[in-house]
Amino acid sequence: MLGIYSLILIVIDSTRGLALAADTPKGGIGGIFKLPELVVHTNSSYLLRQFQTHLECRISGQPLGDWPNVTLERLLWMKDGTPVAELHNNDITVNEPAAGSEPATTPVLRIVHATHQSEGDYQCSAILRNIVVKPDQTVDSRLVSAPLKLRRARITKFERYESQPIVRVKQGQVARLACFGLPDVIPGPPEVSFEKHGHEGVLLGRTGNERFIATPSGLQIALTQPSDAGRYFCVVRNVFTNQTRRAPRPVVLVVEPTALSDYRASQSTYHGHRNFSRRAGHYFDNFDIPLTTTPPAPLPTPRIVYPEAVNYSEPIELHVVTGQTAILECVIWEAKIMWNNPSFTMPAVSLTDDRARIRQIWGNLRIKQVTAEDSGDYVCHGLAWPTTLLTAQDLTARLLESTHPRVTYRLIVHAPTSVRLMLAQQVQDKSWQLSCYAHNLRYEIPMVYVNGLPLIDAMEEMGVPPQTNFYTNPINVTLRANNPLSGSIQCISRPAMDEAEVYGFELERGRAMNLYVDDRLNKRIAPLPKKTTEKNLEVTPTEVQKSVQTVHTTETPLTKPQKIEEEDIDRKSKGVLGLMPEKDSKAPIEIIQKYFEILQPMAFVAGDQSVRIQWSIQPSDHPLLTRLLNFAVEMKRKEKGAIRKDEEFNEDEENVEENPDEWVVKDHVQPHVRALTVRRLVPNSEYQFRITANFNDRTNATSQPTSWLIIDAAAPMLPLAPQV
């Protein structure tokens, strides 16, 4: 119990399952139970032109899971939120089970032709019967599956372009051949290679020769030679369908003689009195070489060839999928290319080890088996020559200079989505606080369903006033229904494909987390009737007592119930309270003042050194809310494993007082906000949070602090590799 209120809390996570206390029964907590998940199964992840796609609505884990006896009834198929029966699309049909089939057989949705109208998000909705929530209790509930996004697998023709692309490079430079008119390939990324005229059948970029590097949009040829000149045709292959397209027109490569050897010769003659040793920064005199007074050729200026951007000060976004290989292209002529991150804390990258997960190939950065921890900014620096005589400290100083050209990539790693559903009930007013958070989504918002209906429709049926705070991630809603809340509550994420043109395992479907609320949870003994006064005082008659101690009130928002004698109340206060004085009445009066209270916040680690905090207030309709300015989220930090004061002196815990100077205000939120995500916390640390309500009369109310949360150190973004 927190004050005179109690809080019933349950958390469910798609990756960790139901978060229950150690002594909680397996069936659920206080009338809240976990429900099975509906999943749309398909025989093909993409729509094919001459292949029928079958969709089946199943219960996750059947028949060997936790729900072996659950059956589906009144199945409904939806496409983009609209029932399929209302679409009038002949390419999409529903085959009902044949007569005499098994009872568990459900209708199958068939997509006959892969057309543009057939693409979209598919969901199924059904009533689940005989869901065992307790050994002696079964329930029925309507659930909705997470969406499955289906797109046509295809490879279009090359787009037409008028001019003949010609690429001119000097001998020894890196030539980049772009694949002009690149066709649209689903699923991507496509496999790109080039064929040289006269050498048909040899796919450059796929032969293992590191001089030819194939990228998703072109080909790089390092250390170009006169023999590399010629005409190159781009070849694109759809890996899923194994279809191949060849560019109708070639890219012409012209290799010009370079003056680099003359430049180096002039430098050697002009500086003949110095012979550079192999040790960086060391010289020894050599008087055998005749000196010349002719000044050397001017130092070449680095120039960015690729990527071609209008503003190099802004990061270039690159979307990849977990498990794939990312290639960050960087072609800068007349420069030594080095990679680092904006904070210059990136470990050394291998230049020769092809087995390394992260390697620099010529000027490009290749990352194999990309993970979510690889997300972030990577900077390609083009340092002007000469750089062979620079020490490590000199190279670091050169990287800090702002004069050399640089290209910044922002690597965005997409992963399958997951969800976290949280429910908290305020027993005093029987309202519910709902929070639905979707992981691995940057701007898309999750979906909430109540008893199979979208949240906005369910709120209208329950008579809940419309709110505007369920169009964000996470969705935070307070439900104050006229009738006790009962039935299923679902938190559903959208597919990661909704945010970018990315394709990969499980990116085409969302995830759902489902809870069932039993209406008997809200059935409580009705409290004694109380009279509410204009000053927010609740007056309840009490038994006759000989003496009752008087408790004086304070001016702070947090005030406690108090008892006073009837004779201590003057006529004016009696008039305000509406009391009718009687002749010989000596009955004491118990005056209970509604006090403003912030319940103990709930916090959990949300990943990426972030903590999600949620709180609530009691009562939810307190008059002080009209004078509330904001909520301050305060935190306290200590090193991981350090001994806290309350741990060191736990024998006299009541006498231990917190030092208010240790609390730091992290952020302020508006009065209607009840949740906040604190990001960029220090790894290997422990944090404690609390909420402070600030009022316009300079008073405040502070909640109890949360328990200590451990922020572990994230895995190193780039593994160590020997420096070459």
C-alpha positions in Angstrom: 0.0 0.0 0.0 1.2 3.4 -0.9 -0.6 5.9 1.4 -4.3 5.1 1.1 -3.9 3.9 -2.4 -2.6 0.7 -4.0 -1.0 0.1 -7.3 -1.4 -3.1 -9.4 1.4 -3.3 -11.9 2.2 -5.8 -14.6 4.9 -5.6 -17.4 5.2 -7.7 -20.4 8.0 -7.6 -22.9 8.3 -9.3 -26.3 11.8 -10.4 -25.6 11.6 -11.3 -21.9 8.0 -12.3 -21.6 5.9 -11.6 -18.5 7.8 -9.8 -15.8 6.3 -11.1 -12.5 7.5 -11.2 -9.0 9.2 -14.3 -7.6 6.2 -15.2 -5.4 3.6 -14.5 -8.1 1.4 -17.4 -9.2 2.1 -18.5 -12.7 -1.4 -17.8 -13.8 -1.1 -14.0 -13.4 -1.2 -11.1 -10.9 -4.5 -10.1 -9.2 -6.7 -10.9 -12.2 -4.3 -9.9 -15.0 -3.2 -12.8 -17.2 -1.0 -13.3 -20.2 -2.8 -14.3 -23.5 -1.5 -16.2 -26.5 -0.4 -14.4 -29.6 -2.0 -14.7 -33.1 0.6 -15.0 -35.9 0.0 -14.8 -39.6 1.9 -17.7 -41.3 2.8 -17.5 -45.0 4.3 -19.9 -47.5 6.3 -17.0 -49.1 7.7 -13.8 -47.6 7.1 -12.0 -50.8 4.5 -12.0 -53.5 5.5 -13.8 -56.7 3.8 -13.3 -60.1 3.1 -17.0 -60.9 2.8 -18.3 -57.4 -0.1 -18.3 -55.0 0.6 -17.0 -51.5 -1.3 -18.6 -48.7 -1.9 -16.9 -45.3 -3.0 -18.8 -42.2 -3.9 -17.4 -38.8 -2.4 -19.5 -36.1 -1.7 -19.4 -32.4 1.9 -18.9 -31.6 3.5 -22.1 -30.3 0.7 -24.5 -31.2 0.4 -27.4 -30.9 3.4 -27.9 -28.6 3.2 -24.6 -26.8 1.4 -23.4 -23.6 -2.0 -23.2 -25.4 -2.7 -26.7 -26.8 -6.5 -26.6 -26.4 -7.2 -23.1 -27.6 -9.4 -22.9 -30.7 -10.2 -20.0 -33.1 -13.7 -18.9 -34.1 -15.2 -16.1 -36.2 -12.0 -15.5 -38.0 -11.7 -12.1 -39.9 -9.0 -11.2 -42.4 -8.0 -7.5 -42.8 -5.7 -5.7 -45.2 -4.4 -2.3 -44.2 -7.1 -2.2 -41.4 -10.0 -2.9 -43.8 -11.8 -6.3 -43.8 -10.9 -8.2 -46.9 -14.6 -8.9 -47.7 -15.1 -5.1 -48.2 -12.2 -4.7 -50.7 -13.9 -6.5 -53.7 -10.5 -7.6 -54.9 -10.6 -10.7 -57.1 -6.9 -11.4 -56.5 -7.6 -12.0 -52.8 -9.9 -14.8 -51.8 -10.8 -16.6 -48.5 -11.2 -20.3 -48.7 -13.5 -21.6 -46.0 -12.8 -25.1 -44.4 -14.5 -27.9 -46.3 -17.3 -29.9 -44.7 -16.1 -32.6 -42.4 -12.7 -31.0 -41.8 -11.1 -30.8 -38.4 -12.6 -28.3 -35.9 -9.2 -26.5 -35.6 -9.1 -25.8 -39.4 -9.3 -22.1 -40.1 -10.1 -20.2 -43.3 -7.0 -19.7 -45.5 -6.4 -16.4 -47.3 -5.2 -16.9 -50.9 -3.5 -14.2 -52.9 -3.8 -15.4 -56.5 -2.0 -12.7 -58.4 0.9 -10.6 -57.2 -0.3 -7.2 -58.2 0.2 -3.7 -56.9 -3.2 -3.8 -55.2 -2.2 -7.0 -53.4 0.6 -5.3 -51.5 -0.1 -4.2 -47.9 -0.3 -5.1 -44.3 -2.3 -8.3 -43.5 -3.8 -9.1 -40.1 -6.2 -11.7 -38.8 -8.7 -11.2 -35.9 -10.4 -14.1 -34.2 -12.1 -15.1 -30.9 -10.0 -17.5 -28.9 -11.9 -20.1 -26.9 -10.8 -22.1 -23.8 -7.8 -19.9 -22.9 -6.6 -21.4 -19.6 -5.5 -18.5 -17.4 -5.8 -20.5 -14.1 -6.0 -24.3 -13.5 -9.7 -23.7 -12.7 -10.5 -20.8 -15.0 -10.8 -20.4 -18.8 -11.7 -17.3 -20.7 -12.7 -16.3 -24.3 -11.3 -13.2 -25.9 -11.0 -11.6 -29.3 -7.4 -10.9 -30.4 -5.8 -9.2 -33.4 -2.5 -10.4 -34.9 0.5 -8.3 -35.6 0.6 -7.0 -39.2 2.5 -8.9 -41.9 3.7 -6.7 -44.7 3.8 -8.3 -48.2 5.4 -6.8 -51.2 6.0 -8.1 -54.7 9.4 -9.6 -55.4 10.5 -8.0 -58.6 13.4 -6.5 -60.6 12.4 -3.7 -63.0 14.2 -2.7 -66.2 17.1 -0.2 -66.3 16.0 3.4 -66.6 16.9 5.1 -69.8 19.6 7.8 -69.7 20.6 9.9 -72.7 24.3 10.8 -72.3 27.1 8.3 -72.5 28.7 8.1 -69.0 32.5 8.6 -69.1 34.8 8.3 -66.1 38.3 9.8 -66.4 41.0 8.9 -63.9 44.7 9.1 -63.7 46.9 6.0 -63.5 47.1 4.8 -59.9 43.9 6.5 -58.8 40.6 4.8 -57.7 38.0 4.8 -60.3 34.3 4.5 -59.3 31.8 3.3 -61.9 28.3 4.1 -61.0 25.5 1.8 -62.1 23.3 4.3 -64.0 19.6 3.7 -64.2 19.7 1.1 -61.4 16.5 -0.9 -61.5 14.1 -1.3 -58.6 14.9 -4.5 -56.8 12.7 -6.1 -54.1 13.9 -7.5 -51.8 17.1 -5.5 -51.6 19.9 -4.9 -51.6 20.6 -6.2 -55.1 23.8 -8.0 -56.1 25.7 -5.6 -58.4 28.6 -6.5 -60.6 30.2 -5.3 -63.9 31.2 -7.0 -67.1 33.9 -5.6 -69.3 33.4 -5.6 -73.0 35.4 -8.4 -74.5 35.4 -10.3 -71.2 31.8 -11.3 -71.0 30.9 -13.8 -68.3 33.5 -12.5 -65.8 31.6 -10.6 -63.1 34.0 -8.0 -61.7 33.4 -7.5 -58.0 32.5 -11.1 -57.5 35.8 -12.8 -58.5 37.7 -12.2 -55.2 40.1 -9.7 -56.7 40.3 -6.9 -54.2 41.1 -4.4 -56.9 37.5 -4.6 -57.9 35.1 -3.8 -55.1 31.4 -4.1 -55.8 29.0 -2.0 -53.8 25.1 -1.8 -53.8 25.3 1.0 -56.4 28.5 0.6 -58.4 32.0 -0.7 -58.8 35.4 0.6 -57.6 38.7 -0.1 -59.4 41.7 0.6 -57.2 45.2 1.3 -58.7 43.9 1.7 -62.2 46.2 0.8 -65.0 46.0 1.6 -68.7 44.7 -2.0 -69.3 41.6 -1.2 -67.2 40.4 1.3 -69.8 37.3 0.1 -71.7 33.5 -0.2 -71.6 31.8 -1.7 -68.6 28.2 -3.0 -68.3 26.4 -3.1 -65.0 24.8 -6.4 -64.1 22.1 -6.5 -61.4 20.7 -9.7 -59.9 17.7 -10.2 -57.6 19.0 -12.7 -55.0 15.4 -13.8 -54.0 14.1 -14.5 -57.5 17.5 -15.1 -59.2 16.5 -12.7 -62.0 19.3 -10.8 -63.7 19.3 -7.5 -65.7 22.1 -6.1 -67.8 22.5 -2.4 -68.5 21.8 -1.5 -72.1 24.6 1.1 -72.3 28.1 0.9 -70.9 30.2 3.1 -68.7 33.4 4.2 -70.5 36.5 4.3 -68.3 39.4 6.4 -69.6 42.8 6.0 -67.8 45.2 9.0 -68.3 48.9 9.0 -67.6 49.7 10.3 -64.2 52.3 12.9 -63.2 52.7 11.4 -59.8 56.1 9.9 -60.6 57.4 13.3 -61.7 56.2 14.9 -58.5 57.9 12.3 -56.4 61.1 12.7 -58.4 61.1 16.5 -58.0 60.5 16.1 -54.3 63.5 13.7 -54.0 65.8 16.0 -55.9 64.8 19.1 -54.1 65.2 17.5 -50.7 68.3 15.5 -51.7 70.2 16.4 -48.6 67.7 14.3 -46.6 67.1 10.6 -47.0 64.0 9.4 -45.3 64.6 6.3 -43.1 61.9 3.8 -42.5 61.4 5.0 -39.0 58.8 7.8 -38.9 60.1 11.2 -38.0 63.8 10.2 -38.4 66.2 11.4 -41.2 69.9 11.0 -42.1 71.9 13.2 -44.4 72.7 12.0 -47.9 75.2 14.2 -49.8 75.6 11.8 -52.7 72.5 13.2 -54.4 73.1 16.5 -56.2 70.9 19.4 -55.1 68.8 21.5 -57.3 67.3 24.9 -56.8 64.2 24.1 -58.9 61.2 24.1 -56.6 59.2 20.9 -56.5 55.8 20.5 -58.1 52.9 21.9 -56.1 51.4 19.6 -53.6 48.2 18.0 -54.9 45.0 19.0 -53.2 42.7 16.2 -51.9 39.3 16.1 -53.7 36.2 14.1 -52.8 35.1 11.9 -55.7 32.4 9.8 -53.9 30.0 10.2 -52.3 28.7 13.2 -54.2 26.9 15.3 -51.7 25.8 18.9 -51.8 26.6 19.6 -48.1 29.3 17.4 -46.6 28.8 18.9 -43.2 25.6 16.9 -42.8 25.7 13.1 -42.2 24.8 10.8 -45.1 22.3 8.2 -43.8 22.9 4.6 -44.7 20.2 2.1 -43.9 21.3 -1.5 -43.3 19.8 -4.6 -41.6 21.2 -6.6 -38.8 23.3 -9.5 -40.0 24.1 -7.9 -43.4 27.4 -6.4 -44.6 27.7 -2.6 -44.7 30.1 -0.8 -47.0 30.7 2.8 -46.3 32.2 4.2 -49.6 34.8 6.9 -49.5 36.8 7.9 -52.6 39.1 10.9 -52.1 41.9 11.5 -54.6 45.4 12.6 -53.7 44.9 11.8 -50.0 45.4 9.2 -47.3 42.0 8.0 -46.1 41.5 7.3 -42.4 38.3 6.4 -40.6 37.2 7.4 -37.1 34.1 8.4 -35.2 33.3 12.0 -34.2 34.7 11.5 -30.7 38.0 10.1 -32.1 37.6 7.0 -29.9 37.3 4.4 -32.6 39.8 1.5 -32.2 42.4 0.8 -34.9 40.9 -0.8 -38.0 42.6 -3.6 -39.9 43.8 -2.9 -43.4 44.8 -6.5 -44.4 42.9 -9.1 -42.4 40.0 -10.1 -44.5 38.5 -12.2 -41.7 38.2 -9.1 -39.5 34.6 -8.1 -38.9 35.5 -4.4 -39.5 38.1 -3.7 -42.1 39.2 -0.8 -44.3 39.5 -1.8 -48.0 41.3 0.9 -49.8 39.2 4.0 -48.8 36.1 2.1 -47.8 35.0 0.8 -44.4 33.4 -2.7 -44.4 31.4 -4.0 -41.5 30.4 -7.6 -41.5 27.5 -9.0 -39.5 26.1 -5.6 -38.6 24.5 -5.3 -35.1 22.4 -2.6 -33.5 25.5 -1.5 -31.5 27.2 -0.5 -34.8 24.7 2.3 -35.3 26.2 5.8 -35.2 28.3 8.2 -37.1 31.5 7.3 -39.0 33.9 10.0 -40.4 36.1 9.5 -43.5 39.1 11.8 -43.3 41.2 12.7 -46.4 44.7 13.7 -45.2 46.9 15.5 -47.7 50.3 14.0 -48.6 52.9 13.4 -47.3 51.8 11.2 -44.3 54.4 8.5 -44.3 56.6 10.4 -41.9 54.0 11.3 -39.4 53.9 9.7 -36.0 50.7 8.5 -34.4 50.4 11.7 -32.4 50.9 13.7 -35.6 48.2 11.8 -37.4 45.8 12.4 -34.5 46.6 16.1 -34.6 46.0 16.1 -38.4 42.6 14.4 -37.9 41.5 17.2 -35.5 42.2 19.8 -38.2 39.2 21.2 -40.0 40.9 22.0 -43.2 41.1 18.6 -44.8 38.0 17.1 -46.6 35.8 14.7 -44.7 32.7 12.7 -45.2 30.3 11.6 -42.4 28.1 8.6 -42.6 25.2 7.9 -40.3 24.8 4.2 -40.1 21.2 3.3 -39.2 20.7 -0.4 -38.3 17.2 -1.9 -38.6 16.2 -4.9 -36.5 13.0 -6.8 -36.0 10.6 -4.9 -33.8 9.4 -5.9 -30.3 7.0 -4.4 -27.8 6.6 -3.8 -24.1 3.2 -3.6 -22.5 2.6 -2.1 -19.1 -0.6 -1.8 -17.1 -1.1 0.0 -13.8 -4.4 0.4 -12.0 -5.2 3.1 -9.5 -7.6 1.2 -7.2 -9.0 4.4 -5.6 -10.7 5.7 -8.8 -10.5 2.4 -10.7 -8.7 4.1 -13.6 -6.0 2.3 -15.7 -2.7 3.6 -16.9 -1.5 2.0 -20.1 1.9 2.2 -21.7 2.7 0.5 -25.1 6.4 0.9 -26.2 7.8 -0.4 -29.4 11.5 -1.2 -29.7 13.6 -0.6 -32.9 11.2 2.0 -34.4 12.5 5.5 -35.1 9.3 7.3 -35.9 6.5 4.8 -36.4 4.2 4.4 -33.5 2.8 1.1 -32.1 -0.9 0.1 -32.0 -3.2 -0.6 -29.1 -6.2 -2.8 -29.3 -8.9 -3.3 -26.6 -11.1 -6.4 -27.0 -10.2 -6.5 -30.7 -10.9 -2.9 -31.4 -8.5 -0.1 -32.1 -7.8 2.1 -29.0 -9.7 5.2 -30.4 -12.8 3.1 -31.1 -12.6 1.3 -27.8 -12.4 4.6 -25.9 -15.6 5.8 -27.6 -17.4 2.6 -26.5 -16.1 2.8 -23.0 -17.1 6.5 -22.7 -13.5 7.6 -22.1 -12.8 11.2 -23.2 -10.6 11.4 -26.3 -6.9 12.0 -25.6 -4.0 13.1 -27.8 -1.1 11.3 -26.2 -1.5 7.9 -28.0 0.1 9.1 -31.3 3.6 8.8 -29.9 6.0 6.0 -29.0 5.4 5.0 -26.3 1.6 5.3 -26.2 0.6 6.5 -22.7 -3.2 6.6 -21.9 -5.2 6.8 -18.7 -8.5 5.0 -19.0 -11.4 6.0 -16.7 -14.2 3.9 -18.0 -17.8 4.0 -16.7 -17.8 0.3 -16.3 -14.9 -1.9 -14.9 -12.3 -2.7 -17.6 -12.5 -6.3 -18.7 -11.1 -8.2 -21.6 -8.0 -8.2 -23.8 -5.5 -5.4 -24.1 -2.9 -5.7 -26.9 0.3 -3.8 -27.7 1.3 -4.3 -31.3 4.3 -3.0 -33.2 4.6 -2.3 -36.9 7.0 -4.0 -39.2 10.5 -2.4 -39.5 9.9 -2.2 -43.3 7.4 0.6 -42.7 10.3 3.0 -41.9 12.8 2.3 -44.7 13.3 0.4 -47.9 15.0 -2.4 -46.0 14.5 -6.2 -46.2 15.6 -9.0 -44.0 14.6 -11.7 -41.6 11.5 -10.8 -39.5 11.5 -7.2 -40.7 8.3 -7.9 -42.6 6.2 -8.5 -39.5 5.4 -6.8 -36.2 5.1 -8.3 -32.7 2.2 -8.4 -30.3 1.9 -8.6 -26.5 -1.5 -9.4 -25.0 -2.9 -9.2 -21.5 -6.3 -10.2 -20.2 -8.0 -8.1 -17.4 -10.6 -9.8 -15.2 -13.4 -7.5 -14.2 -13.5 -9.1 -10.8 -10.3 -7.3 -10.1 -12.2 -4.0 -9.8 -14.9 -5.3 -7.5 -14.2 -3.9 -4.0 -16.3 -3.2 -0.9 -18.0 0.1 -1.3 -16.5 2.7 1.1 -18.7 4.7 3.5 -20.4 7.7 2.0 -18.5 10.9 2.6 -19.5 14.5 2.3 -17.1 16.6 0.1 -16.8 20.2 1.0 -15.8 23.2 -1.1 -12.4 23.2 0.5 -11.8 19.6 -0.6 -12.5 18.2 2.9 -14.3 14.8 3.3 -16.3 14.6 6.5 -17.3 11.2 7.9 -19.1 10.6 11.2 -17.1 8.5 13.6 -17.9 6.8 16.8 -18.2 8.7 20.1 -14.8 8.9 21.7 -13.9 10.5 25.0 -10.9 12.3 23.7 -9.4 12.8 20.2 -6.0 14.4 19.7 -5.9 17.4 17.4 -3.4 17.4 14.5 -2.5 20.8 13.1 -2.3 21.1 9.3 0.6 22.4 7.2 0.6 24.5 4.1 2.4 21.9 2.0 0.5 20.0 -0.7 1.1 16.7 1.2 -1.2 16.8 4.2 -2.4 13.8 6.2 -5.8 12.9 7.6 -6.6 14.5 10.8 -9.2 14.4 13.6 -10.6 17.4 15.6 -13.2 17.9 18.2 -16.5 19.3 17.1 -16.2 22.1 19.6 -13.0 23.2 17.9 -15.0 24.0 14.8 -16.5 27.4 14.9 -19.8 28.3 13.3 -18.2 29.7 10.2 -16.4 26.4 9.5 -19.6 24.5 10.3 -21.4 26.6 7.8 -18.8 25.8 5.2 -18.8 22.1 6.0 -22.6 22.0 6.0 -22.8 20.6 9.5 -26.1 21.0 11.4 -25.3 21.5 15.1 -27.3 19.5 17.5 -28.1 20.3 21.1 -26.2 17.7 23.1 -24.1 16.3 20.3 -20.5 15.5 21.4 -19.7 13.2 18.5 -16.2 14.0 17.2 -15.8 14.7 13.5 -13.1 13.1 11.4 -11.9 15.4 8.7 -10.0 13.8 5.9 -8.3 16.1 3.5 -7.5 14.9 0.0 -3.7 15.2 -0.2 -1.7 15.2 -3.4 0.6 12.2 -3.7 3.0 11.0 -6.4 3.2 7.3 -6.3 6.6 5.6 -6.3 7.8 5.8 -9.9 8.5 2.6 -11.9 11.7 2.5 -14.0 13.3 -0.1 -16.2 16.3 -0.3 -18.4 15.2 0.2 -22.0 18.5 -0.5 -23.7 21.2 1.7 -25.2 22.0 3.2 -21.8 18.5 4.4 -21.5 15.9 4.2 -18.7 12.2 4.4 -19.0 10.4 6.1 -16.1 6.6 6.2 -15.4 4.7 7.7 -12.6 1.1 8.5 -11.5 -0.6 10.8 -9.0 -3.3 10.3 -6.4 -6.0 11.4 -6.6 -6.1 11.9 -10.4 -8.6 14.8 -10.1 -6.9 16.7 -7.3 -7.5 20.5 -7.4 -3.8 21.1 -7.1 -3.4 19.9 -10.7 -4.7 23.3 -11.8 -1.7 24.9 -10.2 0.9 22.4 -11.4 3.7 23.9 -13.4 5.7 20.9 -14.4 7.3 17.6 -13.2 11.0 17.5 -12.6 12.7 14.1 -13.1 15.6 13.9 -10.7 18.3 11.2 -10.6 21.1 10.1 -8.4 24.2 8.3 -9.7 26.9 6.2 -8.1 29.6 3.9 -9.4 28.6 0.3 -10.0 29.3 -1.8 -6.9 29.9 1.2 -4.6 28.5 0.9 -1.0 25.5 3.2 -0.5 24.8 4.9 2.8 21.6 2.8 3.3 23.6 -0.4 2.8 26.4 0.6 5.1 24.2 1.7 8.0 21.2 -0.6 7.5 20.9 -1.2 11.2 19.6 2.3 11.8 17.9 2.8 8.5 15.2 5.1 9.8 17.7 7.7 10.9 19.5 7.9 7.6 18.6 11.0 5.7 19.3 11.6 2.0 21.5 14.4 1.0 19.3 16.6 -1.2 22.4 17.9 -2.9 23.0 14.4 -4.5 19.8 14.7 -6.6 20.3 16.2 -10.0 17.4 17.5 -12.2 17.6 15.6 -15.4 14.7 17.0 -17.3 11.3 18.9 -16.9 8.1 17.7 -18.5 4.7 19.3 -18.9 1.9 18.6 -16.3 0.0 16.1 -18.5 3.1 13.9 -19.1 3.5 10.8 -16.9 6.5 9.1 -18.6 10.0 10.0 -19.8 12.9 8.1 -21.3 16.3 9.2 -19.9 19.0 8.5 -22.5 22.8 8.6 -22.7 23.5 7.3 -19.1 27.0 6.5 -18.0 27.8 2.8 -18.3 29.0 0.8 -15.3 26.9 3.0 -13.0 23.8 2.7 -10.8 21.0 5.2 -11.0 18.0 6.1 -8.8 15.2 8.3 -9.9 12.4 10.3 -8.3 9.7 12.7 -9.5 9.1 16.2 -8.1 5.9 18.2 -8.8 6.4 22.0 -8.9 3.5 24.3 -8.3 3.0 28.0 -9.2 3.1 29.0 -5.5 6.7 27.7 -5.3 5.7 24.6 -3.3 6.5 21.1 -4.5 5.8 17.5 -3.8 8.3 14.7 -4.2 7.8 11.0 -4.7 9.6 8.1 -3.2 12.8 7.1 -5.1 12.9 4.1 -7.3 15.2 1.2 -6.7 18.8 1.3 -8.0 19.1 0.4 -11.6 22.3 -0.9 -13.1 23.5 0.4 -16.4 25.9 -2.1 -17.9 28.6 -1.1 -20.3 27.7 -1.7 -24.0 29.7 -4.0 -26.1 32.5 -2.2 -27.9 31.2 -0.9 -31.2 34.4 -1.9 -33.1 36.6 -4.8 -32.1 40.3 -4.3 -31.7 42.4 -5.2 -34.6 46.2 -5.0 -35.2 47.2 -1.7 -36.6 49.1 -1.9 -39.9 
